Amino acid sequence: MKTPIVSFLKSYQEKSPVRMHMPGHKGAGILGFEEMDLTEIHGADELFAAEGIIKESEQNASSLFGCPTYYSTQGSTLCIQTMCTILCQDAKSKGKNPKILAGRNAHRSFIHAAALLDFDIEWLYGNSDYLSCKVSAKDLEKEIIENHPTAVYLTNPDYLGNLLDIKSLASVCKKHNVLLAIDNAHGAYLRFLESSLHPIDLGADLCCDSAHKTLPVLTGGAYLHLSDSLNKEWKSQVKHFMEYFSSTSPSYLIMASLDAANEVLDDTFRKSLFECIRYVDSLKNTLVQHGYTILSGEPMKITISTKDYGYTGNEIADLLMDCDIYPEFYDSDYIVLMPSPYNTKEDFIRLEICLCEIERKKAILTSFPKLECAQKVMNVRQALFAPSMKVDISKSLGQICSSVIVSCPPAILPVIPGEIISESAIEVMKYYGIESVRVVK
Ligand SMILES: Cc1ncc(COP(=O)(O)O)c(C=O)c1O
């Protein structure tokens, strides 16, 4: 597969050009890779009006993913903002007010998109703990019939690696003629499994992947995918919508990285992914035999429910970090490890040795407090842009939350802007060590 962006940047470097254009480092900066960092000069194409090398590269990505695929150099966050814009425009084009039925474990970028675009959200809590949001097709159908949403928005996989039955959920959405958008930030690699588990292949209408999370792509590189069945109108406008939220200076380093990844994905990635899954499976088996509880879910995440082994996730993380092994995420209940085919066999051996050297203790029986459904009194936009003040958690009962509070990377929101802060939300925040919260004045 050709890599037109990388080829252009390399041939530009070889010319020893006089750079009378941005960026200011002129290709000779202090980090050593600035030569490849360019701006949208003649021949370098434009991300949001792609007609040349970027268009060619995005077409390569589209053929790899089997659907129209667009680059983001601002992560899934930009793709989520764009997906929400499409969902809103689609509702308006049908003469309806946008109302999105969303899994409560939505990432904060979705909440910010709701504030920017001012759409209504109905929350789906799922029938499990609030860290995941296990929504069944039956639950979804019931909610669609009761709430008449214009679209459904779900996170799959979630931060702990849980997977939803997207195929069944998508057929419910199709039956009721509502669009299904999936935050697949953690699952770009799912397309390259022996049998694809990528949301678009399973029937979603729109989906975003943070390429940087699971593929060999620089931080910030992401894809927005649209299904073939989505109204052509939105395909023609997608770049225009992306521009609403984006910088006018997309990073060529990130685009070159997405471009170079195409070649790898087309060539060796599948094989190295299978090999890596074998290492991960074997490590998971060893850990289970050793007494650890491992959550089932997507094949590339190792999520340990640590209290069963007698430790908090934070304690296990400290022990790993003492061995210079750095996890993706940890809190009092879990530790999440995110390997990729770019980890070496030695990495897995070091991880196994370190985890198996930790002595098992008596299980810790405390578990996280239950979060009750929240009462909404303002919409997200009103609350987020209202005059606000920071208060100590202990003084927040009954006040209206005005900011996105997250204890940790899984971005699970105990209370959302516009909702009354309840006793159960306070308990959850205390549990995660949140000391203050912004409330509407
Ligand atoms: C579930 C989920 N969605 C979206 C995002 C945002 O992705 P990005 O950092 O690529 O903008 C994240 C980031 O951690 C995430 O975990």
Ligand as a Chemical Component Dictionary entry (heavy atoms), coordinates in Angstrom:
data_LIG
# 
_chem_comp.id                   LIG 
_chem_comp.type                 NON-POLYMER 
_chem_comp.pdbx_formal_charge   0 
_chem_comp.three_letter_code    LIG 
# 
loop_
_chem_comp_atom.comp_id 
_chem_comp_atom.atom_id 
_chem_comp_atom.alt_atom_id 
_chem_comp_atom.type_symbol 
_chem_comp_atom.charge 
_chem_comp_atom.model_Cartn_x 
_chem_comp_atom.model_Cartn_y 
_chem_comp_atom.model_Cartn_z 
_chem_comp_atom.pdbx_ordinal 
LIG C1 C1 C 0 -14.155 5.802  25.833 1  
LIG C2 C2 C 0 -13.385 6.983  25.330 2  
LIG N1 N1 N 0 -13.924 7.762  24.372 3  
LIG C3 C3 C 0 -13.282 8.830  23.875 4  
LIG C4 C4 C 0 -12.043 9.188  24.328 5  
LIG C5 C5 C 0 -11.364 10.389 23.734 6  
LIG O1 O1 O 0 -10.366 9.934  22.880 7  
LIG P1 P1 P 0 -9.149  10.838 22.416 8  
LIG O2 O2 O 0 -8.241  10.962 23.594 9  
LIG O3 O3 O 0 -8.558  10.062 21.274 10 
LIG O4 O4 O 0 -9.691  12.152 21.991 11 
LIG C6 C6 C 0 -11.428 8.420  25.332 12 
LIG C7 C7 C 0 -10.122 8.782  25.865 13 
LIG O5 O5 O 0 -9.602  8.241  26.796 14 
LIG C8 C8 C 0 -12.124 7.285  25.847 15 
LIG O6 O6 O 0 -11.598 6.527  26.819 16 
# 
loop_
_chem_comp_bond.comp_id 
_chem_comp_bond.atom_id_1 
_chem_comp_bond.atom_id_2 
_chem_comp_bond.value_order 
_chem_comp_bond.pdbx_ordinal 
LIG C1 C2 SING 1  
LIG C2 N1 SING 2  
LIG C2 C8 DOUB 3  
LIG N1 C3 DOUB 4  
LIG C3 C4 SING 5  
LIG C4 C5 SING 6  
LIG C4 C6 DOUB 7  
LIG C5 O1 SING 8  
LIG O1 P1 SING 9  
LIG P1 O2 DOUB 10 
LIG P1 O3 SING 11 
LIG P1 O4 SING 12 
LIG C6 C7 SING 13 
LIG C6 C8 SING 14 
LIG C7 O5 DOUB 15 
LIG C8 O6 SING 16 
# 
